[in-house]
Amino acid sequence: MATPVFSLDGHKVLVTGSARGLGESFVRALHAAGAQVAISDVLHERGEALAAELGARACYVPMDLDDPAAIEAGVALAASRLGGLDGLVNNGAITNSGGKTFDQLDIDVWDRVMRVNVRGTWLVTRAAQPHLAASGRGRVVNLASDTALWGAPRLLAYVASKGAVVSMTRSLARELGSDGITVNAIAPGLTLVEATEYVPAERHAHYLQGRAIQRPQIPDDVNAAVLFLLSRESGFITGQLLPVNGGFVMN
């Protein structure tokens, strides 16, 4: 992992969906930058192992983003164990609609994707808001996806959910600004992690050929954007969307 660009010494950050993949990469980068980190997921053994590996500045809290009560309990536990929260990374999400056309999607799949990706992001942010406000330097980073920017086919539920996250980011930024909380989103491209192993080779090739920087995207490519948006230096940036995808989509 690259040397951290920003110091987050003393920051207390909750990262959802962080037992593996991009979330795990964020946790490791945050820890390396000096932050205390609460890892949350439904993959309990992996989350606990990651917290144990990182040591005293990391803890694991179970959290099912499809369960409002579990969200409330998980955020409260994270704030208790860290002694507050001044950062939240809403990374947890599910795909579940990959490879199916819009008319093949099951209604239950659509609803679950929306509950986890959209409602879950809202509820975690709502539960964290008092802690973020109390810190005086609250930062929220939402994980969108560049699939919502170019309209990826055969992924409709996920794409729609991430488009909703982009819109939520802007609205939340206005509502939470009076608390001194910034809310921004990043939109990674297709990144080489466990969660994208199902993606067909043709889609990987489509991304590779369409990027201005023509190489595979790895988790480290996204870490610096998250660290910056959690840092003191980003305090006057809010309601923004930053694509991090090697120039596959450009704003």
Secondary structure, DSSP 8 states (H G I E B T S, - for coil): ----SS--TT-EEEESS-SSHHHHHHHHHHHHTT-EEEEEES-HHHHHHHHHHH-TTEEEEE--TT-HHHHHHHHHHHHHHHTS-SEEEE-------TT--TTT--HHHHHHHHIIIIIHHHHHHHHHHHHHHHHTS-EEEEE--THHHHT-SS-HHHHHHHHHHHHHHHHHHHHHGGGT-EEEEEEE-SB-SGGGTTS-HHHHHHHHHH-SS-S-B-THHHHHHHHHHHSGGGTT--S-EEEESTTSS--
